[in-house]
Amino acid sequence: MEFGLTTFAEINDPATSPGERLRQVVEEGVLADQLGLDVYGVGEHHRPDMAASAPEIILAAIAGATSRIHLSSAVTVLSSADPVRTFQNFATLDLISGGRAELMAGRGSFTESFPLFGYSLGDYDQLFAEKLDLLLALREEGPTTWSGRFRAPLDNIVVHPRPEGRPLPVWVAVGGTPNSVIRAGTLGLPVALAIIGGQPAAFAPLADLYRRALAHGEHDPATPLAVHSHGYIALDEQQARADFLPSYRATFAKLGRERGWPPMSDAQVESLIGPDGALFFGHPERVADKIVTLHEQLGIERFELHVSHVDHALTMRSIELFATEVAPLVRARLAAREWSEPRGQVSAVV
């Protein structure tokens, strides 16, 4: 099982400049590489409280200071992007990093990029479907001939540069829409489920639907499924509540005001922290237990923790605990369960 981190380069303290926050994100990615984590993802947003409007540039800075960690967008808002330029940017990142780039394509949970780049939210679904089709065509070897509604056609064009030794890895980020997992599975693309509220067990039908779509499309059944969730790891849970929960609640209260959600109640927060909730918070043992359970419920091959609700120093400590305490615990427990299965018996752990 792979372990990764994601960030949107959130600016939680108004005294922190965008430049300072971006330099902190690079430091966090370098630490993740040094500690042996598998992937670091930076998500695209176009807001004053999030500094990562150009993830591939940030990831390129991290690439120059690391040697092994995979570098992913988390997410690229493909609906409002030019697939040709997006392909070139990530192919360039792949070359710079020695084959470590991944492109995580999504429709976008925030809508600021649509008017910014001249698109209508009325075309939300059609934009993503068409642009994903072009992106996948560009991945293929040989010239691309393509036409669509939202972009000028391509006639027998080869887009450069090209990744070396493999096609550019493309994932699809999904927020919980059945049609999205069906599309990704039918195309044979790996999926990352964003589980940021409620109970992760409720996403098991989506994981099953994804694998049935893979089978229907006659794709590799081992195509990976990942989960992206928020969390914070600390040895002192009482102190962790004081450090993390006010900022976490403030973030979602702000989003709630924008989208018409009520603020989180104390009971909702406790439910998220509890063993069945979607917030991976607290002592390493507690977080490891939840990841093992999630693995059993959904059969995931990658878990990505979003840790950007506290200041840089606390984020770095949480990353350290995730890499040195949580990941080894999860790997050991999963290995022990696999060895304990009687021979010939199908394991419940995928």
Secondary structure, DSSP 8 states (H G I E B T S, - for coil): -EEEEEE--B--STTS-HHHHHHHHHHHHHHHHHTT-SEEEE----BTTB--S-HHHHHHHHHTT-SS-EEEES-EEGGGS-HHHHHHHHHHHHHHHTS-EEEEEE--SS-THHHHTT--GGGHHHHHHHHHHHHHHHHSSS-EEE--SSS--EEEE--SS--SSS---EEEEESS-HHHHHHHHHHT--EEEE--SS-GGGGHHHHHHHHHHHHHTT--TT--EEEEEEEEE-S-HHHHHHHHHHHHHHHHHHHHHHHT-----HHHHHHHHSTTSS-EEESHHHHHHHHHHHHHHH--SEEEEE-TTS-HHHHHHHHHHIIIIIHHHHHHHHHHHHHHS-TT---S--
